[in-house]
Each structure stands twice: as C-alpha cells, then as structure tokens.
Amino acid sequence: PDALSIPPPTPAIKLAANGMTLLKPIFALEANLQAAVLGAISKVDKEAVASDIATLKNENDVLIYTYGLSPFSSEAVSILEATGCEYTNIELGKEWFLLGGEGSETRVALSKEVDGGATSLPKIFIGGECIGGCAELANLVENGELDEKLSKLKSTKKGSSSGKPNFFTNLFA
C-alpha cells in the first residue's frame, strides 16, 4: 500500500510515546538494576543475548520487540499490520515488570541499539537498523517515509506473489 493507505497513528498514543522520553533516565536506571539482579539470578549470558539480537536483525527485514500489554507496542504492531509487510514480533513479556532474567537483559541490550539508550519497548528494526519505537514509527508514517523504507527491502508483502512459477498461472498465460 502507498503511504496514504496507512492509517495515521492514534494521536493520544503518539503524544504519550513522545512524552516517554522525559522518563528515559528513570527507566534506564530501573532497567539496568532489573537486568543486573534478574540476569545474575538466572545466570543469563549477555553475549548470547546480544548475539541473538544480531542474528534476528540480520534474518528479518522487519523485526519488532514488544510487551504484550503495552499500548505503544500494540500501536506499532497495528501500524506494521496496516502496511501489509511481513515482520517478526518478539514479545519479551506482558510488561516490563513481568520480565525474567533473559527478557531484562534483552531489554538492556536493545537500549544499546538506539541513539539515546531508551529502554522502552517497542524496538523496531527495518533492514537491520533500529528506527526506534512507537513515536519514531509514527513519525515515519506521517512523513511518508515508512513506505519508502519498506519498499527497499527484499521481503515480500503479506499475500503477495513469491515470483515463483505457478502451474495455474502458466496454464492460462
């Protein structure tokens, strides 16, 4: 679909997402403390977590890390759904305070992927590059840049042809 067919982001969610940046220092402190405690208890391998993120970024044209109960994650998923693109959704947990050791360490590792180190989710990767979260995705929609970014990817849109020969198509050609 062209940029005009992607519905605009929900204004209240976009406003709240933009406002979350004010709380970034508090969230960063909390996320690092949570990861240190739960990661140590669970004996999480930080290098393995970083390796998993790198692998998933390379294997998926569009990748999103979410919380299941987060309105920001839900909004971002809705935007991606509206584009019709294929994407992979990795739900770290229902919400930040319900994360275990690995989810907590993943959250902190993801913060290193974005300028400013925001620990909030969602984190969205397009073509291996972290574009940020819900507010940044909404801005791409509003600026008409999301469709442009998605059109550069090798993956097909949901429901689109794979380009492989089809017996029935060739039969009537």
N, C-alpha and C positions, 0 to 999 in steps of 0.2 A: 504494500500500500504506500501511497505517497504520504508526505509529512502531514498533509491536510486531513487525511483519514485517521490519523492517530488522535484520539480524544485528548484534550488538554488535561493536565494534571488537576487533581482536586485542589482547589485554592487553599482550603484550611490545612490540608496535609502538607502542601508545598510551603506554606508560611511557617508551620511548625518545624518542618525539616530544616529550613533556613535558620530558624531560631536555635536549633540544637547546637550550632557552632559555639554559642555563648557558653555552653556547659561542657565543652570539649576538655578543658583541663581537669575537671572533676571526674568525668567519665574515664579519662586516661589513667588517673590515679587509681580509681576503682578497678579498672580492667587489669592493670598490671599487678595489683595486690591479689585479685581473684586468681589470675593465672599463676602467680608465684605460689600461692597456698594450694590451690586445687591441682595445679600441674605437678607440684612436688609430691603431694599425697598420692596422685595417680601415676607418678613416675613417667610423665609424658616426655617423649623425645622431641625437643624443639626443632631439631634439624629435620626430623621426619615430617613434622607438621609443615615446615617451610618447603620441603621437597614435594609434598602432596599438593600444596597450593600451586607451586611452579608447574607441576605436571598437569593439573586441571586447567590452568591458564592456557597451556600450550595445546591441550587436546580439545578445548571447547572455544568456538568463536565467540559465543556469548555465555558468560558464567555469572551467576549471582549467588552470593552468600546471604542468607536471610535468618530471621527469627520468625517462627510460625505465628506468633500473636502480635507482631509489630505492624501497626498501620502503615509505617514507612515501607516496610518490606512488601506488604500487600499491594500498596500503590505502585511500587516499582515493578512487581510481577505483573500487575494489570497493564501497565504501560508496555512491557515486553510482549505480553499476550496480544495486545492490540496491534503490534507491528507484524505479527504473524511469523516472526523469526523463530528458529529453533534456539533453545537456550537450555542450560543445565542449572538447576536450582539446588544448592547445597544448604539445607536447613541445619544450622548449628544447634538449635534447640528452640523451645517455645518462646523463651525470652532470656535476656542476659543473666538474670539472677537464677536461672534454672540450668545454666551450663555446668557441665562437669569439667574435669581437668583438660581433656583434649579440646573441647569447644572453647574453653577460656584461653588456652594457648593459641588456638587458631585465630580467635578474635584479635589478640595482641599482634600476631604475625600479620594479619590483614591490615592492621593500622600502619604498618611499615610500607604498604603498597601505595598509599595515597599521601599527597602533599598535606602537611599539617598534622599527620598522625591520628586522624579521627578514629576512635574505636567503635563508633556506632555502626550498625548494620541497617540497611543492606550495603554490601560492597559489590559493585558491578564491574565486570571486565568485558571489554569489547575488543576483539582482536588481540587479546593478551595484555591490553593496557587497562589499568584501573581508572575508570572515569569518575569514581567517587560513589556517592549514594543516591538516595531518592531525589534530593534537591538538584544535584548535578544532572541526573537523568531527565528530570522535568525541564531543566533549562535547555538541554539538547532538543527536547521535543518542541519547546516554544520557539527556539531559534531555527528550527527546521534542519538541525544538524544530525539528528539521530538517524533518520532515513539515509542520509549520505554516508554515515559511518557504517551502517548495516549493509549498504549496497556494495561496499568494498570487500566484504567477507566472502569466503569461498563456500560457506554453508548455504543450503537451500532454504527457502521459506517452508514453513509447515504446509503440507499438502501440495507442494509444487513438484514438478516432474524432476526425476533424477537425471534425465538426459540419456538414460539407457534405452536401447531399442525395446519396443514393446510389440509383441506379436499382433495384438489387435489394432494398434495404431498403424503398423506397417501393412496389415491386411487391407486397409481402406485407403492407403496412400496412393 
